[in-house]
Amino acid sequence: MISDAMEAMIRSFLVRGLWGFKNIVWKDIHPDINILVGVNGCGKSTMLSLMYDYYQKVGDGTPNYVEAKAEPSELPAGVSLVLLRPLDALLNGIGEYLPLALSRGEAFGQVIDLLDELFAGTAKKAGVENGELVFYQAGQTLGFSKLSTGEKQLLLIILRVFLTQGGPAVVFLDEPEVSLHISWQRQIIDVIQQLNPQTQLFITSHSPSIFSSGWGDKVVYFEDIDVQE
């Protein structure tokens, strides 16, 4: 069941003059999951960035669109906005958000439990030592910097969504399949909803594995919202 807060999230987003020639009309946006698919270069990732910037009121320079309108024009107070791109985990994003997550104390146990479940394939167990997140594997203790690229990406997604707990959130997730094993691709939506059921999720993807676990009705084809004048 969708809460009142979820109903107040993003319902439509329209852009006129993207790159000087595209007009995007995205109506009837789902209040929970939205999976945007399309060919490379069509504007999927740009669309997520525009939506994020619009609600963050970002950008004083010349925009790459003529006009943008959304319903609602502003989100309710207390709604968290998160934008995650494929390479964010490699740019020390984890180091920025991990201390905040660890400061949640006992609540951080949810993150530990999820990591243990998701990292079971490589026999890694997560734990906290001296206020730091560590991983135990084959008798060794590893810091998060020793994780693989895919593991770091998954960890950052978990941390960012975990930090939105306690209120509704809009999460923009750009091509999460990059570096993620197929099994993680199939689980990522469930993981996000488990961390915060009040999340409205926007995903761009080329991977059928993202929506193969019952999310096919949430798929939006970019060509269907790319309207020519």
Secondary structure, 3 states (H helix, E strand, C coil): CCCHHHHCCCCEEEEEEECCCEEEEECCCCCCEEEEECCCCCCHHHHHHHHHHHHHCCCCCCCCCCEEEEECCCCCCCCEEEEECCCHHHHCHHHHHHHHHHCCHHHHHHHHHHHHHHCHHHCCEEEEECCEEEEEECCEEEEHHHCCHHHHHHHHHHHHHHCCCCCCEEEEEECCCCCCCHHHHHHHHHHHHHHCCCEEEEEECCCHHHHCCCCHHHEEEHHHHEECC
